[in-house]
Amino acid sequence: MTQPSRTQFGYRRHPDQDRAGANEHPVIVVGAGPVGLSLAIDLAQRGQSVVLLDDADRIGEGSRAICFSKRSLEYWDRLGVAGRMVDKGVIWSVGRIFHGAELLYQFNLLPEQGHKMPAFINLQQFYAEAYLVERAAQLPEIDLRWRNRVSALEQRNDHVLLTVETPDGPYRLAARYVCACDGARSSLRRLVGADFTGQQFEDQFLIADVKMTAEFPTERWFWFDPPFHAGRSALLHRQPDDIWRIDLQLSPDADPGIEKLPENVRPRLARMLGHNDFEFVWISLYKFQCRRMEKFIHDRVIFAGDAAHQVSPFGARGANSGLEDAENLAWKLARVLEGTSPERLFESYHVERSAAADENIRESTRSTDFMAPASRQEARLRQAVLSLANDTEFGKRMINGGRLSVPSVYDTPLSTPDGDSWRGGPRPGASMPDAPLSGRDGNSAFLTEAFVKAGKKFTLLEFANGAATSVPDGVGVIRIGDGGFGDPSGLLGARYDAAPGTGYLLRPDGYVAARFRHSTRVAIDAALARATAASGGL
């Protein structure tokens, strides 16, 4: 069986290991997976020095996340890596749902044009991590240390003290804040005495990554009760390099050791694919959990990604929600470190991201209950829904084959409630939708690109109506019309329900903090004070 490609990194002794005491750093990130790397890069681009620790010396082992959403790609675009991801990845937006051999319906996750990024790409996690590591190496603010394992943690009044194990023995580090991005088996979660609460599902799923040449379209195909795997479910996804991901539901009492033997997996896949001309890249079995920590913040240790919450893989909510954690935390941590916001701003991280975790757990649990009914009643309900879906639209809407990740919408004290009448547009707490623009030079652009050029800080998206609105120091401006960007397609105005004078105050993570039918300095000042925790509900 051919293993996935690996990138290995050498251990290097650091001068901190020769100090008599613990050298103190502003922030230490533990875990160099997609979440930890993205958080470190984001902080570095905001001018913060970061120590990034990982207990391994390689990436690319095993079959892990492959499906990254438009929102994650927009975040990675701000970090300078999305172009490589999209170029290498398999772009898709269409999914098909089958019952038996019959197509029930299909969906398109990005039915409209005018977005820089696609709805989803499929890309093996080891590629994503490799690109992020290379980007981190370009930033002098990031000190990435491989084979550095945190073995002990002490909380102090104004810092955290870590004991770090290395091939040369232990040493100590101190940090004002520690970000735990060390995955589902987080050692830092154990060290702070926290645990997960939630549900573990007993059904088992077989993952097989196979290399083959196939004519299947670049779509997500999901089957209920397929003829090649009766009574269960199946999923097929294409990855780069002619690799295909296949998930097959197994019974709860299936023997993992027997089921994952290549000689037992091959006939299953041959029945599915209609041929035997494929090579195994990876085979594994898994059970999944829908759980989270009660608190994402433990004094000066902040948890993100799988270290804070876990969901089933159906719906691509794991890695994508972890990346949303990173983009939510980075700007808040940077503001606290530079002294422009008080520590209570961190409370909004827990409020926003724990609610997002609850939403993802609910959706993931519903998907699992529908795909793997745990009782006769649930099985009868699923069969009734599948039968209705043959003839009715509402039946199709009730089918749940893993509803896919969408950006969270925050009910947050950082948002200023609407005071005007709106027929549409992103409300406070929602992420900014992209749209095409034209620049002063006549070249085409996108709103997400203009946001990056504005500085990835608090930014006023202003639809011109005469004189420009005065904004506080440190707030960027994206002006539409009257010498600023153009809206040649009209999509921007339509997506933001805009009229002359409309303004949106965007947070540094691209979420809407407030919106105004007529932007004024007084209203912007008040919304900014609330969104930075200088005043308001925190």
C-alpha positions in Angstrom: 0.0 0.0 0.0 1.5 3.4 -1.1 1.7 5.9 1.8 0.9 9.6 1.4 3.8 11.8 0.7 5.5 13.2 3.8 7.6 16.2 4.6 9.9 15.8 7.5 11.6 18.6 9.5 14.7 18.3 11.6 14.9 19.2 15.3 17.0 22.2 16.1 18.3 23.2 19.5 17.1 26.7 20.4 19.0 29.3 22.6 16.0 29.3 25.0 17.1 25.8 26.0 20.4 27.1 27.3 18.9 29.8 29.5 18.9 29.4 33.3 15.3 30.5 33.6 12.3 30.5 31.3 12.4 33.0 28.4 9.1 34.8 28.2 7.3 35.3 24.8 4.1 37.2 24.0 2.3 34.1 22.7 3.0 30.5 22.3 0.9 28.4 19.9 0.9 24.6 20.5 0.2 22.4 17.5 1.4 23.0 13.9 -1.6 21.7 12.1 -3.8 23.8 9.8 -5.3 25.7 12.8 -2.1 26.4 14.7 -0.2 27.3 11.6 -3.0 29.7 10.3 -3.2 31.3 13.7 0.5 31.9 13.9 0.7 33.3 10.4 -2.3 35.6 11.1 -0.7 36.9 14.3 2.7 37.4 12.6 1.0 39.4 9.8 -0.4 41.6 12.6 3.1 42.2 13.9 3.1 39.8 16.8 6.0 37.5 17.6 4.9 33.8 17.9 6.6 30.7 19.2 4.9 27.6 17.5 5.6 24.2 19.1 4.8 20.8 17.6 5.7 17.4 19.1 6.2 15.8 15.8 8.8 16.4 13.0 6.7 15.7 10.0 3.4 16.3 8.2 1.3 14.3 5.9 0.6 11.1 7.8 -2.8 9.4 7.4 -6.1 10.3 5.7 -7.4 13.5 7.3 -9.2 16.6 6.2 -9.6 17.1 2.4 -12.6 19.5 2.0 -12.0 23.2 2.5 -14.8 25.8 2.2 -15.0 29.1 0.5 -14.7 30.9 3.8 -11.5 29.0 4.7 -10.1 29.9 1.3 -10.9 33.5 1.8 -9.1 33.4 5.2 -6.1 31.7 3.6 -6.1 34.3 0.9 -5.5 36.9 3.6 -2.6 34.8 4.8 -1.0 34.5 1.4 -1.5 30.8 0.7 -5.0 30.4 -1.0 -3.7 30.7 -4.5 -1.5 27.6 -4.1 -4.3 25.7 -2.4 -6.8 26.5 -5.3 -4.2 25.7 -8.0 -3.5 22.3 -6.5 -6.9 21.5 -5.2 -9.9 20.0 -7.0 -12.6 22.6 -7.3 -16.2 21.6 -6.9 -19.6 23.0 -6.1 -22.1 20.3 -7.2 -23.2 17.4 -5.1 -25.5 14.5 -6.0 -27.6 12.3 -3.6 -28.6 8.8 -4.6 -31.0 6.3 -3.2 -30.1 2.9 -4.4 -29.0 3.4 -8.0 -31.4 6.3 -8.6 -30.5 10.0 -8.4 -32.7 11.8 -5.9 -31.5 15.3 -6.5 -28.4 17.5 -6.9 -27.4 20.8 -5.4 -25.0 23.6 -6.2 -23.3 25.3 -3.3 -22.2 28.4 -5.4 -25.0 28.9 -8.0 -24.1 32.5 -8.7 -21.0 34.1 -10.1 -18.9 37.0 -8.8 -16.8 35.4 -6.1 -13.0 35.1 -6.1 -13.0 31.8 -4.3 -14.8 28.6 -5.3 -17.5 27.0 -3.0 -15.1 24.2 -2.0 -11.8 22.5 -2.9 -10.7 19.0 -2.2 -7.0 19.1 -1.1 -5.2 16.6 1.0 -4.3 18.0 4.4 -0.6 17.3 4.0 -0.5 19.7 1.0 -2.3 22.4 3.0 0.1 22.0 5.9 3.1 22.1 3.7 2.0 25.3 2.1 1.3 26.8 5.5 4.7 25.7 6.8 6.4 27.4 3.8 4.5 30.6 4.4 5.4 30.5 8.1 9.1 30.2 7.2 8.8 33.5 5.2 7.7 35.4 8.3 10.5 36.3 10.8 8.0 36.8 13.6 7.3 33.0 13.7 9.7 30.7 15.6 8.6 27.1 14.6 10.1 24.4 16.8 9.7 20.8 15.9 9.9 17.9 18.3 9.0 20.2 21.2 6.3 18.6 23.4 4.6 20.4 26.2 4.6 18.1 29.3 3.6 20.5 32.1 1.8 23.8 32.5 1.6 26.2 35.3 -0.8 29.2 35.4 0.7 32.4 37.0 -0.9 35.8 37.5 0.5 37.4 34.4 1.9 34.5 32.3 1.8 30.7 31.7 4.9 28.6 32.4 5.4 25.6 30.2 7.8 22.6 30.5 8.8 21.4 27.0 10.4 18.0 26.3 12.9 17.8 23.4 15.5 15.2 22.2 18.0 17.2 24.3 15.9 17.1 27.4 13.4 19.5 29.0 13.4 23.2 29.2 11.0 25.9 30.3 9.2 28.7 28.4 6.9 31.4 29.6 4.2 33.3 27.6 1.5 35.9 28.3 -0.9 33.6 26.4 -0.9 30.1 25.2 -3.1 28.9 22.3 -3.8 25.2 22.4 -4.3 23.9 18.8 -3.0 20.5 19.5 -5.9 18.4 18.2 -8.5 16.0 19.4 -6.1 14.3 21.8 -4.9 17.6 23.2 -2.4 17.3 26.0 -3.0 20.9 27.0 -6.7 20.1 27.6 -5.6 17.4 30.0 -3.0 19.7 31.7 -5.7 22.3 32.5 -7.9 19.6 33.9 -10.7 20.0 31.2 -12.6 17.4 29.3 -15.1 17.1 26.5 -18.8 16.7 26.9 -21.0 15.3 24.2 -21.8 12.1 22.3 -19.8 9.3 20.7 -21.4 7.3 17.9 -21.0 3.6 17.6 -21.3 3.2 13.8 -18.0 2.6 12.1 -16.9 4.0 8.8 -14.2 2.7 6.4 -12.0 5.3 4.7 -10.1 4.2 1.6 -8.0 6.6 -0.4 -7.2 5.0 -3.8 -5.2 6.1 -6.8 -7.0 5.4 -10.1 -7.9 7.0 -13.4 -11.7 7.5 -13.5 -14.2 9.4 -15.5 -16.4 10.4 -12.6 -17.2 14.1 -12.6 -15.7 16.4 -10.0 -18.6 16.3 -7.7 -19.6 15.0 -4.2 -21.6 11.8 -4.6 -23.5 10.3 -1.7 -25.5 7.1 -1.7 -28.2 5.8 0.7 -28.5 2.0 0.4 -26.4 1.7 -2.8 -26.6 -1.6 -4.7 -22.9 -2.2 -4.1 -23.2 -1.7 -0.3 -26.7 -2.7 0.6 -28.3 -1.2 3.7 -25.5 1.3 4.4 -24.2 4.6 3.0 -21.3 5.5 0.8 -19.5 8.7 -0.2 -17.1 9.4 -3.2 -14.9 12.4 -3.5 -12.0 13.3 -5.9 -8.7 14.6 -4.7 -5.6 15.9 -6.5 -3.1 13.4 -8.1 -5.9 11.0 -9.2 -6.6 10.1 -5.6 -10.2 9.3 -4.7 -11.7 9.3 -1.2 -14.3 6.6 -0.5 -16.2 6.4 2.8 -18.3 3.2 3.5 -20.5 2.9 6.5 -20.0 -0.4 8.4 -22.0 -2.0 11.2 -21.2 -1.1 14.8 -20.0 -4.6 15.5 -17.6 -4.8 12.5 -14.1 -6.0 13.5 -11.7 -3.2 12.6 -8.7 -5.4 12.2 -10.5 -7.6 9.7 -12.4 -4.9 7.8 -9.4 -2.8 7.0 -7.3 -5.6 5.5 -6.6 -4.7 1.8 -7.8 -8.1 0.7 -11.2 -7.4 2.3 -11.5 -3.8 1.2 -10.7 -4.5 -2.5 -13.8 -6.5 -3.3 -16.0 -3.8 -1.7 -14.5 -1.1 -3.8 -14.5 -3.2 -6.9 -18.3 -3.6 -6.6 -18.6 0.1 -6.2 -16.3 1.2 -9.0 -17.1 -1.5 -11.4 -13.4 -2.4 -11.9 -10.4 -3.6 -9.9 -7.8 -1.2 -11.4 -6.9 0.9 -8.4 -4.0 1.2 -5.9 -4.5 1.7 -2.2 -3.0 4.8 -0.7 -4.6 4.7 2.7 -7.1 2.5 4.6 -8.5 3.2 8.1 -11.6 2.8 10.2 -13.0 5.4 12.5 -15.8 6.1 14.9 -16.7 9.8 15.4 -17.7 12.0 18.2 -19.7 15.2 18.6 -18.3 16.9 21.7 -16.8 20.1 22.9 -15.1 21.7 26.0 -17.4 23.6 28.3 -15.1 26.6 28.3 -12.7 27.5 25.4 -10.7 29.8 27.7 -8.9 28.6 30.8 -7.2 31.6 32.4 -4.4 32.4 29.9 -4.8 29.2 27.8 -7.1 29.5 24.9 -8.3 26.4 23.0 -9.1 26.2 19.2 -9.9 23.6 16.6 -10.2 19.9 17.5 -8.6 20.7 20.9 -11.8 22.6 21.7 -14.5 20.7 19.8 -15.1 17.6 17.6 -17.7 16.8 15.0 -18.3 14.0 12.5 -16.5 14.4 9.2 -19.8 14.6 7.2 -20.4 18.2 6.2 -16.7 19.2 6.3 -17.2 21.1 9.6 -14.1 20.0 11.5 -11.1 21.7 9.9 -13.2 24.5 8.5 -14.7 25.4 11.9 -11.1 25.2 13.4 -9.9 27.8 10.8 -12.8 30.0 11.8 -11.6 29.7 15.4 -8.2 30.9 14.3 -9.4 33.9 12.3 -11.7 34.9 15.2 -9.0 34.7 17.8 -6.0 36.2 15.9 -7.2 39.8 15.7 -8.5 39.8 19.3 -5.3 38.4 20.6 -3.3 40.9 18.6 -5.3 43.8 20.0 -4.9 42.7 23.6 -1.2 42.1 23.1 -0.7 45.6 21.6 -2.8 47.2 24.3 -5.6 48.5 22.1 -8.3 46.4 23.7 -8.8 45.0 27.2 -8.6 41.3 28.1 -12.4 41.1 28.3 -12.4 41.0 24.5 -11.4 37.4 24.8 -14.8 36.7 26.3 -16.3 37.3 22.9 -14.1 34.5 21.4 -15.8 32.0 23.7 -19.2 33.4 23.2 -18.9 33.4 19.4 -17.0 30.2 18.8 -18.7 28.0 21.4 -22.0 28.9 19.9 -20.6 28.0 16.4 -19.4 24.7 17.9 -22.9 24.0 19.2 -24.4 24.7 15.8 -21.9 22.4 14.1 -22.5 19.7 16.6 -26.3 19.9 16.1 -25.9 19.7 12.3 -23.4 17.0 12.5 -25.5 15.0 15.0 -28.6 15.4 12.7 -26.6 14.2 9.7 -25.4 11.2 11.7 -28.8 10.3 12.9 -30.2 10.4 9.4 -27.3 8.5 7.8 -27.0 5.9 10.6 -30.4 5.5 12.3 -29.9 4.2 15.8 -33.5 2.9 16.2 -36.3 1.3 14.2 -38.3 4.5 14.4 -35.4 6.6 13.0 -34.9 4.0 10.2 -38.6 4.1 9.3 -38.5 7.9 9.3 -35.5 7.9 7.0 -37.1 5.5 4.6 -40.3 7.6 4.5 -38.2 10.7 3.7 -36.3 9.0 1.0 -39.5 7.7 -0.6 -41.0 11.2 -0.5 -37.9 12.7 -2.0 -38.6 10.9 -5.3 -41.7 13.0 -5.9 -41.6 16.1 -3.7 -39.4 19.1 -3.1 -40.0 19.2 0.6 -38.9 15.6 0.8 -35.6 16.5 -0.9 -35.1 19.3 1.6 -35.4 16.8 4.5 -32.6 14.5 3.3 -29.5 14.9 5.3 -26.4 13.4 3.7 -24.0 15.7 5.6 -25.0 19.4 5.3 -21.9 21.2 4.3 -20.0 23.8 6.3 -21.2 27.4 6.0 -19.8 30.5 7.8 -21.1 31.0 11.3 -23.4 33.9 12.1 -22.7 35.3 15.5 -25.2 36.5 18.1 -22.5 38.5 19.8 -22.2 41.5 22.2 -19.6 43.0 19.8 -22.3 43.7 17.2 -24.3 46.9 17.1 -28.0 46.0 16.5 -29.6 47.3 13.4 -31.3 50.7 13.8 -32.4 51.0 10.2 -34.7 49.1 7.9 -33.0 46.5 5.6 -34.4 44.2 2.9 -31.2 42.1 2.7 -27.5 42.2 3.0 -25.3 40.6 5.8 -26.6 41.5 9.2 -24.3 42.3 12.1 -22.6 39.1 13.2 -22.5 37.7 9.6 -19.5 37.3 7.4 -18.9 39.7 4.5 -20.0 38.2 1.1 -17.6 38.7 -1.8 -18.4 40.6 -5.0 -16.6 41.8 -8.1 -15.3 45.4 -8.2 -13.5 47.6 -10.7 -10.5 49.7 -9.6 -9.6 53.3 -10.5 -7.2 51.9 -13.1 -10.1 49.9 -14.8 -8.7 46.5 -13.7 -11.1 44.1 -12.1 -10.8 43.1 -8.4 -12.9 41.6 -5.7 -14.2 43.0 -2.4 -12.1 40.4 -0.4 -9.0 41.7 -2.2 -9.8 45.3 -1.4 -10.3 44.3 2.3 -6.8 42.8 2.4 -5.4 46.0 0.8 -7.2 48.1 3.4 -5.1 46.4 6.1 -7.2 43.5 7.4 -8.3 45.9 10.2 -11.6 47.5 11.1 -12.8 48.8 7.8 -15.7 50.9 6.6 -17.3 49.7 3.4 -18.8 53.0 2.2 -21.2 53.5 -0.7 -20.5 57.1 -1.7 -23.0 59.8 -1.3 -21.0 63.0 -1.7 -18.3 63.8 0.8 -16.4 60.9 2.4 -17.4 59.9 6.0 -14.9 60.7 8.6 -13.5 57.6 10.3 -11.3 57.1 13.5 -7.6 56.6 13.2 -6.7 53.1 12.4 -9.9 52.3 10.5 -9.6 51.5 6.8 -12.0 52.6 4.1 -13.3 50.8 1.0 -15.2 53.5 -1.0 -17.6 52.5 -3.7 -18.3 55.1 -6.3 -17.2 58.8 -6.5 -13.6 58.1 -7.4 -13.3 54.8 -5.4 -14.0 51.3 -6.6 -16.8 50.6 -9.1 -19.6 48.1 -9.0 -19.8 47.3 -12.7 -22.1 44.2 -12.3 -24.3 45.7 -9.6 -23.7 42.5 -7.5 -22.0 44.3 -4.7 -24.9 46.7 -4.2 -27.4 43.9 -4.5 -25.6 41.7 -2.0 -25.3 44.5 0.5 -28.8 46.0 0.0 -26.9 49.3 -0.6 -28.0 52.8 -1.5 -25.9 56.0 -1.6 -24.7 56.6 1.9 -24.9 53.0 3.1 -22.0 51.9 5.2 -20.8 48.6 6.7 -18.2 48.5 9.5 -16.2 45.3 9.0 -14.2 43.6 11.7 -10.6 42.5 11.1 -11.9 38.9 10.5 -14.3 40.1 7.8 -17.5 39.9 9.9 -20.0 42.8 10.0 -19.8 44.8 13.3 -22.5 47.3 12.3 -24.3 48.7 9.3 -25.8 52.1 8.6 -28.2 53.6 6.1 -26.3 56.8 6.5 -22.8 56.5 8.0 -21.8 59.2 10.6 -18.7 59.6 12.6 -20.7 59.4 15.9 -22.3 56.0 14.9 -19.0 54.6 13.7 -17.2 55.6 16.9 -19.9 53.9 19.0 -19.9 50.8 16.9 -16.1 50.6 17.0 -16.1 51.0 20.8 -18.5 48.2 21.2 -16.7 45.9 18.7 -13.3 46.4 20.5 -14.8 45.8 24.0 -14.1 49.4 24.9 -17.8 49.6 25.8 -20.9 47.5 25.3 -22.1 44.2 26.6 -18.9 42.3 27.5 
